[in-house]
């Protein structure tokens, strides 16, 4: 998949495509319905498929600390879209210029002049442009004017409710990983590169892999049983803390730290995927490092016990 970093990097060869636009946070089953529609039209027109995304997300631009936590980072999104077979991803920097861009100028400057679209796919409830005034009806009108076609993808529902990123965030907040998996079409995971931290875990006897989140906030918080893959591992058992480390840091930026159960491997600089299975407890600010150590040891034993019960239940099926 080709990543086009901004409108200024559009070239004549990018002219002529089938396009859609959206946040695609999570690349969940509802998003995949839109993407399938996009890929079908891409094949029909024999033209590249292209997805337009904004960075930062508009809600992050307006209120960074109050915006919903991202389900996935931008680079996780890139990898997910690439796996689905999308040809091109156009990343546009959201700023004051785009905040006030009217739907008409959006069509004129991006869809027509920039991309030369032949077909535009939108979700049936998607809005774009200043004050969210643009919709599928407006795009169809513009298609008649400029000579491109447009189609909407019906909203996908599961369990009688719309599949949405908001619903997935709620499931993750409640540690309802079954519902999250049903809406995502896969177990929920966070992937990233292992970076050097403060090495406090090593100092207190429980070394951790610190995963670079590339986001201010995570959609879940607490201590979890996890499975780790990548860096030479495949579904290795672990216990993870997601949060702001109140005992040692008390910051606002989310961190992900993973301790592997009963094994030691150097993961620094490697890319790993952490799949969340079960919540053990909330994140707590302890009164001392010694108290923190005691609770980490308890978390590890509880994680071992959970994996033992889980494997036993699978054996009896």
Residue pairs with C-beta under 8 A, 6 or more apart in sequence:
1 78
1 81
1 82
1 86
1 87
1 88
1 89
2 87
2 88
2 89
3 78
3 88
3 89
3 91
4 10
4 14
4 88
4 89
4 90
4 91
5 91
6 91
6 92
6 93
7 90
7 92
7 109
7 110
7 114
10 90
10 114
10 115
14 50
14 88
14 114
14 115
15 115
15 116
16 47
16 48
16 115
16 116
16 118
17 42
17 47
17 48
17 49
17 50
17 87
17 88
17 115
17 116
17 117
17 118
18 38
18 41
18 42
18 45
18 47
18 48
18 49
18 50
18 117
18 118
18 119
18 120
18 121
19 38
19 49
19 50
19 51
19 52
19 111
19 115
19 117
19 119
19 120
19 121
20 34
20 35
20 37
20 38
20 50
20 51
20 52
20 120
20 121
20 122
21 51
21 52
21 53
21 122
21 126
21 128
22 31
22 34
22 51
22 52
22 53
22 123
22 126
23 53
23 54
23 57
23 165
24 31
24 51
24 53
24 77
24 81
25 57
25 70
25 71
25 72
25 77
25 165
26 71
26 72
26 165
26 168
26 184
27 35
27 72
27 77
27 80
27 81
27 84
27 184
28 71
28 163
28 164
28 165
28 168
28 183
28 184
28 185
29 156
29 158
29 163
29 183
29 184
29 185
30 123
30 155
30 156
30 162
30 163
30 164
30 183
32 84
32 185
33 153
33 154
33 156
34 121
34 122
34 123
34 153
35 51
35 81
35 84
35 86
37 121
37 151
37 153
38 49
38 51
38 86
38 121
39 49
39 84
39 85
39 86
41 49
41 119
41 121
41 151
42 48
42 49
42 87
45 118
45 119
47 118
47 119
48 87
48 88
49 85
49 86
49 87
49 88
50 86
50 87
50 88
50 89
50 90
50 115
51 81
51 86
51 88
51 89
51 90
52 90
52 92
52 110
53 74
53 77
53 89
53 90
53 91
53 92
54 91
54 92
54 93
54 94
54 98
55 74
55 91
55 92
55 93
55 94
56 64
56 94
57 67
57 70
57 94
58 94
58 99
59 67
59 68
60 67
61 94
61 95
61 99
64 216
65 216
65 252
68 165
68 166
68 169
68 219
69 169
69 215
69 217
69 218
69 219
69 254
70 215
70 217
70 219
71 165
71 168
71 169
71 172
71 188
71 219
72 80
72 190
73 192
73 213
73 214
73 215
74 91
74 214
75 214
76 190
76 191
76 192
78 89
79 191
81 89
90 115
92 98
92 110
99 130
100 130
101 109
101 129
101 130
102 129
102 130
102 133
103 128
103 129
103 130
103 133
103 134
103 138
104 129
104 142
105 129
106 128
106 129
106 134
107 134
107 139
107 142
107 146
111 117
111 120
111 142
111 146
111 148
112 146
112 148
117 148
118 148
118 149
119 148
119 149
119 150
119 151
120 139
120 143
120 148
120 149
120 150
120 151
121 150
121 151
121 152
121 153
122 135
122 136
122 139
122 150
122 151
122 152
122 153
123 152
123 153
123 155
124 136
124 152
124 153
124 154
124 155
125 155
126 135
126 136
127 133
127 134
127 135
128 134
128 135
136 150
136 152
139 150
140 150
142 148
142 150
143 149
143 150
155 162
155 163
156 162
156 163
157 163
158 182
158 183
159 182
161 167
163 183
167 179
167 183
168 180
168 183
168 184
168 188
168 219
169 219
171 177
171 179
171 180
171 183
172 180
172 188
172 219
172 220
172 276
173 219
173 220
175 220
175 222
175 224
175 278
175 279
177 187
177 188
177 276
177 277
177 278
180 187
180 188
181 187
181 188
187 275
187 276
187 277
188 275
188 276
189 273
189 274
189 275
189 276
190 211
190 213
190 218
190 242
190 256
190 273
190 274
190 276
191 211
191 230
191 271
191 272
191 273
191 274
192 211
192 212
192 213
192 214
192 256
192 271
192 272
193 211
193 212
193 269
193 270
193 271
194 209
194 210
194 211
194 212
194 231
194 267
194 268
194 269
194 270
194 271
194 272
195 210
195 211
195 212
195 268
195 269
196 210
196 268
197 208
197 210
197 255
197 257
198 248
200 248
201 207
201 208
201 257
201 259
202 208
204 289
204 292
204 293
204 296
205 293
206 259
206 293
206 296
206 297
206 300
207 259
207 264
208 241
208 257
208 258
208 259
209 228
209 257
209 258
209 259
209 260
209 267
209 272
210 255
210 256
210 257
211 256
211 257
211 258
211 272
211 274
213 254
213 255
213 256
215 254
216 252
216 253
216 254
217 254
218 242
218 243
218 254
218 256
220 242
220 276
221 242
221 243
221 254
221 282
221 283
222 241
222 242
222 243
222 279
222 280
222 281
222 282
222 283
223 239
223 240
223 241
223 279
223 280
223 281
223 282
223 283
223 299
224 239
224 240
224 241
224 242
224 276
224 277
224 278
224 279
224 280
225 237
225 238
225 239
225 240
225 276
225 277
225 278
225 280
225 303
225 306
225 307
226 237
226 238
226 239
226 240
226 258
226 274
226 275
226 276
226 277
227 235
227 236
227 237
227 238
227 274
227 275
227 277
228 235
228 236
228 237
228 238
228 258
228 260
228 272
228 273
228 274
228 275
229 235
229 236
229 272
229 273
229 275
230 270
230 271
230 272
230 273
231 265
231 267
231 270
231 271
231 272
232 265
232 270
233 260
233 265
233 272
235 275
236 260
236 261
236 263
237 260
237 261
237 262
237 303
237 304
237 307
238 258
238 259
238 260
238 261
238 274
238 303
239 258
239 259
239 261
239 280
239 299
239 300
239 303
240 256
240 257
240 258
240 259
240 274
240 276
241 255
241 256
241 257
241 283
242 254
242 255
242 256
242 283
243 254
243 255
243 283
244 250
244 251
244 252
244 253
244 254
244 255
244 283
245 251
245 255
245 257
246 283
246 284
246 285
247 284
247 285
247 286
247 289
247 292
248 289
248 292
249 255
250 285
256 274
258 272
258 274
259 296
259 300
261 300
261 303
261 304
261 307
262 304
277 306
277 310
278 306
278 310
280 299
280 302
280 303
280 306
281 299
284 295
286 292
286 295
